[in-house]
Amino acid sequence: MLAVGASAQSRSDARHVAVEFVHPVIVGKRALPALALSHEDAELLRAPDDIVVTFDPLTVGEERFDVLDDDPFVRQELTETLYHVLWELVHVFLDRLGTASGDAGPAAFLYPFLGPRAGEDDAVLEDVSRSVVAKAREVSALRKQTLTENAAALVAAASALRRSLDAGGKLLAFGNGGSATDAMDVVADFRAAPQGWPSRPALDLTEDSAILTALANDVGTEVLFQRQVIAYGGEGDVALAISTSGGSPNIVAALAEARRRGLVTIALVGYDGGRIATERLADHVVVTRSEHVPRIQEAQATAYHALRELVEEPPG
């Protein structure tokens, strides 16, 4: 699979697709070949059996998925749900084809009906269709929870971020895996928002592979973002951490370093908030209450899009 993005925002989606297929968040799922490339590189490397994925609208091979909404943020959020469900379905059907019993293995919690009692293919497809609708309803409810329960935190975070930017500060965003692609998207939205808002200074601490691999090889992964906060962060800047678990050691270390250096700290976290929420390791914490990583990431996209909008259009 070759994922191709034209804009900075869609390139973050392409990277998200690639990391989900190569490094599945469900333990035990196989690594599937996927690359995030430019159009030119995709044409150069494309093999006859490759499937190309493009964005805005999401197109997978010959299948086009139109999202009928004028808001570019909403379109991107719904597109993320689409490609997450695509990734889940690929693993479900690979597992089903590979086992005589139809056992979904570690994916059973996603699609419990794909067990030994599953019926014929038509019945399975019907169950899968119902499950897809259920997932759409689940993430809709999760987005609502994220925005309503954390409304005050989002407004306060946006206000602090706006003050920092107006005073000449900058945003530093970081996360691991799929959350790294979210950090990439956040930075793209601040540098060049599709709505035409003013460009804002923002750094993606997941961007430079030479820095990341040097730190990981010479020191360890725990310092990946901490060292960059030391290098780039200054008093009055803002650090935005994105973590589904709320407790990744390199995220915790970076937030601690940011506080020592006088940065405002914002964290988007999943599950019950993890260490970051429990120990109040960030000034502004937004908790998306779910244990399913894809759904958390989808709702977190809504949260950071709302944050970006609030920076330009603060509530009256």
C-alpha positions, 0 to 999 in steps of 0.5 A: 500500500502506498499512501500519498498526501498532497497537502501538509495535512494529508501527508500527516494522514498518509503517515498515519495510515503507514504506521498503522499498517506497519506497526498495528496497535493490536498486539499480535497483528502482522506487519503489512507493507505500507509507505507514505510517499510523495506523488512522484516517489509513489509513481517511481516505486509502485508495483503492479499489485500495489494499492494507492491511497490518496486523501481529500477525498479518501480514495483507496484504489478505485474506491472513493469515499466522499465526506460531505461537509464544508469544514476541512477539519470535520472532513479530515476527522471523518476521513481518519475514522474511515481509514482506521476502520479500513485498517481494522477490517483488513486485519479481520479478513486476513485473520478469517481467511487464514484460520479454518475456524474463522477465529479473529484472534487478538482482534476478537474484541473489535469484531467478536462475531468473527468466532467459531460460531460465525455463519456464512460469508453473507452473514459475516459481511452483514455483521461487519457492516453493523459493527462499522456503524457501531464504531461510527456511533462510538467515536461520535459519542467520544468526540462529544465527551472529549469536547464537553467534558474538557471544554474549560480545559480547551478554552484555557489552553487556547487562551494561554497558547494565544497569549504565547503566540501574540508575545512571540512564542511558539508551539512545540508538538510531539507524540509517538506513533500515530500520535506523532502523525497527529503532532505533524497535523497540529503543526501543519494546521498552525503553520498553514490552516486550510481556513486561511487563518494567520500562520503561527510558529510551530515545531514538530519534534517528531519530524527530524529522523536524524535527530530522533535516531541519534538520540534513540541510539546514543542515549535512549528513547526516553529523551527523544522529546526532552532533548529537543525541548532543551534545544528549542523551548524557551520561557513562554513557549507552549509544549503540546503532548499527544499520548493515547496512554497518558504515561509514555516515558518520553512524553512525561520526561518532555513535559517535566523539562518543559515545566522546568524551562517555563513553557506552558504545557498542554496534554491530550491523553486517552484511557483514564488520563494515565500519569499525566492526568493523575499527577497533573503533569501538564497545565491543561489536560484533555482526557478522551475516555476510551481504551480503543486507540483508534477511537482515542486518536480520532477524538483527539483530532477533534480536540486539537482542531477545536484548540486551533479554532479557539486560538483564532476565534476565542469564545465571546 
